[in-house]
Amino acid sequence: MTDLTTAHRERLALIDPALPEQAPLPESVESGALLTVDGGAAHVEIIRSDLDSFTAVWSADEQHVMRARVQHPEAMAALLSRWETHRRELPEPDDELEDVEAMVTWPSRDIAMVRPLRRAGFAPKTVVALRPAGRPAPEGNPEVTIRSLTDEDVPVATRLWLDLVDNDQHFLDHPRRPRAEELIRESLQTNERRYSWVAEHDGVVVGMLLLSTPEHSAWMQPLIRQDPAAYLGAMMVSPSSRSAGVGAALVSRAHRAADDAGIPAISLHYSASNPLSAPFWHRSGYRPLWTTWTRSLRRTG
């Protein structure tokens, strides 16, 4: 396993130096299973979402996750096949879930793994993108006023964030969670106000952006070499104000705040199949770091 981990690290370091050093797989596991093939190994496990949690708003009911270390594409193909066999050998669950997906998160620049993933039925779902400090981006519409989010803005910001959730479901294809509005409102009420902004045009709030500082973004740090890194958790512009530089103005304000605070990098997620997301974030100075590939396993109804 040590030789495999070393080869895996060396290969990815050549492909993308922005990736963090990959940790070795565990020698034994309390949950899930360890799968091995020639030139590769993987830890696989099943994660059930807590449907009352904030993260469940963007997650499948059940996720079958594979974390792999491989030396070449043939090893990835063999692991995916071995994983499929392993899943079929598992006992049938007692309950039926609305959506279940297999998930592999892999470095975006490692295009050699695209073919085995696609041939196994996987498609890109989300992308983790990274913006190093100081990278230039458009300033946005100068007629838009960007100011800190206040308690009075929470209702309209909640509606905007719910619009973002509903828009994302065109691409993520998960059900709207019953507590989504409540959880979003609670998050806005407790978010760090110095890194929360709204955009106003003619006195009307038309957009919002939330940035989490590194101490509140530790859950993302294992994916990022720059340490510490902030996380851009939400950015939404009302439909009637899109393509008018509102989003660019919000992002520009967040970048200035992070750069002034000496934060080395900002990360975020966007939907891989949304034709508008990638161009916008790339213009804003972000580039893909990780891509999450998924495959639907079972649906009821």
Residue pairs with C-beta under 8 A, 6 or more apart in sequence:
1 24
1 25
1 27
1 41
2 24
4 39
4 40
4 41
4 69
4 71
5 22
5 24
5 25
5 69
7 71
8 22
8 69
8 70
8 71
9 21
9 22
11 71
12 19
12 22
12 107
12 110
13 19
15 107
15 109
15 110
16 107
16 108
16 109
16 110
16 289
17 225
18 130
18 224
18 225
18 226
18 289
19 107
19 225
19 289
20 222
20 223
20 224
20 225
21 225
22 69
23 222
24 69
25 34
25 41
25 42
25 43
25 67
25 69
26 34
26 43
28 34
29 43
29 45
31 45
32 43
32 44
32 45
32 46
33 43
33 44
33 45
33 86
34 41
34 42
34 43
34 44
35 41
35 42
35 43
35 44
35 79
35 82
35 83
35 86
36 42
37 75
37 78
37 79
37 82
38 74
38 75
38 78
39 70
39 71
39 72
39 74
39 75
39 78
40 68
40 69
40 70
40 71
40 75
40 76
40 78
40 79
41 68
41 69
41 70
41 79
42 66
42 67
42 68
42 69
42 79
42 82
42 83
43 66
43 67
44 64
44 65
44 66
44 67
44 83
44 86
45 64
45 65
46 62
46 63
46 64
46 65
47 62
47 63
47 65
48 61
48 62
49 55
49 56
49 59
49 60
49 61
49 62
49 63
50 56
51 61
51 177
51 178
51 179
52 177
52 179
53 183
54 183
54 187
56 177
57 165
57 177
57 180
57 183
57 184
58 165
58 168
58 172
58 174
59 174
60 99
60 100
60 101
60 103
60 174
60 294
61 97
61 98
61 99
61 100
61 174
62 97
62 99
62 100
62 101
63 100
63 101
63 102
63 103
64 87
64 100
64 101
64 102
64 103
64 297
65 102
65 103
65 104
66 79
66 80
66 83
66 102
66 103
66 104
67 105
68 76
68 79
68 104
68 106
70 76
70 79
70 113
72 112
73 112
73 113
73 115
73 116
74 116
76 113
76 116
76 117
77 116
77 119
77 120
80 104
80 116
80 117
80 120
80 122
81 120
83 102
84 120
87 102
87 297
96 298
96 300
97 298
97 300
98 175
98 299
98 300
98 301
99 173
99 174
99 175
99 296
99 298
99 299
100 296
100 297
100 298
100 299
101 294
101 295
101 296
101 297
102 122
102 294
102 295
102 297
103 125
103 292
103 293
103 294
104 117
104 122
104 292
104 293
104 294
105 128
105 290
105 291
105 292
105 293
106 113
106 117
106 290
106 291
106 292
106 293
107 289
107 290
107 291
108 127
108 128
108 288
108 289
108 290
108 291
109 288
117 293
120 295
121 295
122 293
122 294
122 295
123 273
123 293
123 294
123 295
124 272
124 273
124 291
124 292
124 293
125 171
125 172
125 271
125 272
125 273
125 292
125 293
125 294
126 172
126 269
126 270
126 271
126 272
126 291
126 292
127 269
127 270
127 271
127 272
127 278
127 288
127 289
127 290
127 291
127 292
128 220
128 223
128 267
128 268
128 269
128 288
128 289
128 290
128 291
128 292
129 267
129 268
129 269
129 270
129 281
129 286
129 287
129 288
129 289
130 224
130 226
130 229
130 265
130 266
130 267
130 286
130 287
130 289
131 137
131 255
131 265
131 266
131 267
131 284
131 285
131 286
131 287
132 226
132 264
132 265
132 285
133 258
133 259
133 262
133 263
133 264
133 265
133 266
134 259
135 285
136 285
137 248
137 251
137 252
137 255
137 283
137 284
137 285
138 245
138 248
138 252
138 283
138 284
139 248
139 249
139 252
140 245
140 246
140 247
140 248
140 249
140 250
140 251
140 252
141 201
141 244
141 245
141 246
141 248
141 249
142 249
143 201
144 199
144 200
144 201
144 206
144 207
144 244
144 245
144 246
144 249
145 199
145 200
145 201
146 197
146 198
146 199
146 200
146 249
146 250
146 253
147 197
147 198
147 200
148 193
148 194
148 196
148 197
148 198
149 157
149 188
149 191
149 193
149 196
149 197
149 198
149 208
149 210
150 193
151 189
153 198
153 205
153 208
154 185
154 188
154 189
156 198
156 205
156 208
157 188
157 198
157 205
157 208
158 181
158 184
158 185
158 188
160 205
160 207
160 208
160 236
160 237
160 238
161 184
161 188
161 208
161 234
161 236
162 180
162 181
162 184
163 236
163 238
163 239
164 234
164 235
164 236
165 176
165 180
165 184
166 176
167 236
168 271
168 274
169 176
170 274
171 271
171 272
171 273
171 274
172 271
177 183
187 210
188 196
188 210
191 210
191 212
192 211
192 212
192 213
192 216
194 257
195 210
195 211
195 212
195 213
195 230
195 254
195 257
196 208
196 209
196 210
196 211
197 208
197 209
197 250
197 253
197 254
198 205
198 207
198 208
199 205
199 206
199 207
199 208
199 209
199 237
199 241
199 246
199 249
199 250
200 206
201 241
201 244
201 246
206 237
206 238
206 240
206 241
206 246
207 235
207 236
207 237
207 238
207 241
207 246
207 247
207 250
208 234
208 235
208 236
208 250
209 232
209 234
209 235
209 236
209 250
209 251
209 253
209 254
210 232
210 233
210 234
210 235
211 230
211 231
211 232
211 233
211 254
211 257
211 258
211 266
212 230
212 231
212 232
212 233
213 230
213 261
213 263
214 221
214 228
214 229
214 230
214 263
215 228
216 231
217 228
217 229
217 230
217 231
217 267
220 229
220 231
220 267
221 227
221 228
221 229
223 267
223 289
223 290
224 265
224 267
224 289
226 264
226 265
227 264
228 263
228 264
229 263
229 264
229 265
229 266
229 267
230 258
230 263
230 265
230 266
230 267
231 266
231 267
231 268
232 251
232 254
232 266
232 267
232 268
233 268
235 247
235 250
235 251
237 246
237 247
237 250
247 280
248 283
248 284
251 284
254 266
255 266
255 284
255 285
258 266
266 286
267 289
268 281
268 286
270 277
270 278
270 281
271 277
272 278
272 291
272 292
278 288
